[in-house]
Amino acid sequence: MQQNLLIDADDTLWENNIYFEQAIHQFLLFLNHSSLQPSEVRAVLDEVEHDMGYGSLNFIRSLQETYRRLAEHHITDNDLQQIQLLGETISRHPMEVMPGIEETLAYLAPRHTLILLTKGAEEEQKLKIENSGLALSFAHILIVPEKDQNMYLQLIADFHLDPTLTWMIGNSPRSDINPALAANLNAVYIPHPHTWQLEIMDVHHAGTGQLLQLQRFTELTNHF
């Protein structure tokens, strides 16, 4: 039977957070705090990122604000410029679509209704989608500011989706899995080893939908 497959983008279809992690590692070296452990610095950065929001520009602002809070010497304009350069390395990375994605989408697209559902800065996400070359596999492409239960309920209403025939597929428990299940959708959880820390939480199987966990996106062909 034809299903509605809502598919996440960052760290589900292509690599994303590994580039942020590389920049954070360089930031920790640049800060070189004399007493705080890297995990303690990361805790401050996580707090700032939570307030700043998504996207590479907000990431740069988050790094700079964390530096302002934790630097152990007088902060210069050159310091902030160096941090900006660290953050800008993210946008210079080539698009890295994960192995088997194109083939899997080509298999699924004629059989089901595929909807790309991603959150973040709109222009930034549009550029990623364009560079990925995957847009033609999807019946609809949606970029939303947040993925929560209300967003999924609104999506069900807007597209007249039957929840029993609709699946959210992604790597983030916070944005892809838990709120979709809470909205009585089905979900396919495909963990990524470098999921953004703010997206990590325990999976809560609420609602009436089914929950499926896979190791790789390519395994979808065994179920759909």
Protein Blocks (a to p, Z undefined) as FASTA:
>chain_A
ZZdddddfehplpcfklmmmmmmmmmmmmnopakbcfklmmmmmmmmmmmnogcjklmmm
mmmmmmmmmocbdcdfklmmmmmmmmmmmmmpccdddehklmmmmmmmmmpccddddedj
fklmmmmmmmnopmmmpmbdcddfbdcfklmmmmmmmnopafklcccddfbfklmmmmmm
mnopacdddddfkbcfklgccdddehjbdcdddfbfklmmmmZZ
